[in-house]
Amino acid sequence: MTKAPNAELPKSVEPIRLAEQKATLEGVIPLEGLARFGEAVGGSQKGRECHAKLSFYQDGERRRVVSGELSAPVTLVCQRCMNDMQVTLTSSFDLGLVSSDEQAQRLPKTLEPFLCEDFTADLWAMVEDELLLVLPPFPLHERDECPAKEDLEALEPSNAPEEPEAKKRDDNPFSVLAGFKTTKH
């Protein structure tokens, strides 16, 4: 079972059945449909989509797993200049499909738990969670590309002259101890 790369992914799936069938879902999720993500980025993502490829399977221990790759072009606000900036968020992940906290605790550290209640799972919520995890806490333009570059360099000059070496040695509070090392009593 593979969806077309540009088809919209279903909101709800039966992940356990998909894992038993070794299914791969590939498609898009409109960013407008992810309310928590929209609140976190604070701007309109109208017309933008997250491209997702999700592979469901059982590992060697018969655990049900979903491996995913996400890519989403978004507009964020640079925290330096407060202007919009274009960023592509990407994520690769492996989730263990579990139906209880006990199962989640038994997962190896390489798998994050994803809770599937009543044999169904909200695929969009899974993708939204992963996008929120890769969202930068303080989005910034590259220093050379930021419109606030001149202001930044005025506050933090990158080519500040260094202190002379002699001055550095004189200010060392332990320089007195160096003399004791060579003095004989």
Secondary structure as GFF3:
##gff-version 3
##sequence-region A 1 185
A	DSSP	beta_strand	12	13	.	.	.	ID=ss1
A	DSSP	alpha_helix	15	20	.	.	.	ID=ss2
A	DSSP	beta_strand	24	30	.	.	.	ID=ss3
A	DSSP	three_ten_helix	31	33	.	.	.	ID=ss4
A	DSSP	alpha_helix	35	41	.	.	.	ID=ss5
A	DSSP	beta_strand	49	58	.	.	.	ID=ss6
A	DSSP	beta_strand	64	77	.	.	.	ID=ss7
A	DSSP	beta_strand	84	98	.	.	.	ID=ss8
A	DSSP	alpha_helix	101	105	.	.	.	ID=ss9
A	DSSP	beta_strand	112	115	.	.	.	ID=ss10
A	DSSP	beta_strand	121	122	.	.	.	ID=ss11
A	DSSP	alpha_helix	123	134	.	.	.	ID=ss12
A	DSSP	alpha_helix	149	155	.	.	.	ID=ss13
A	DSSP	alpha_helix	165	170	.	.	.	ID=ss14
A	DSSP	alpha_helix	175	182	.	.	.	ID=ss15
###
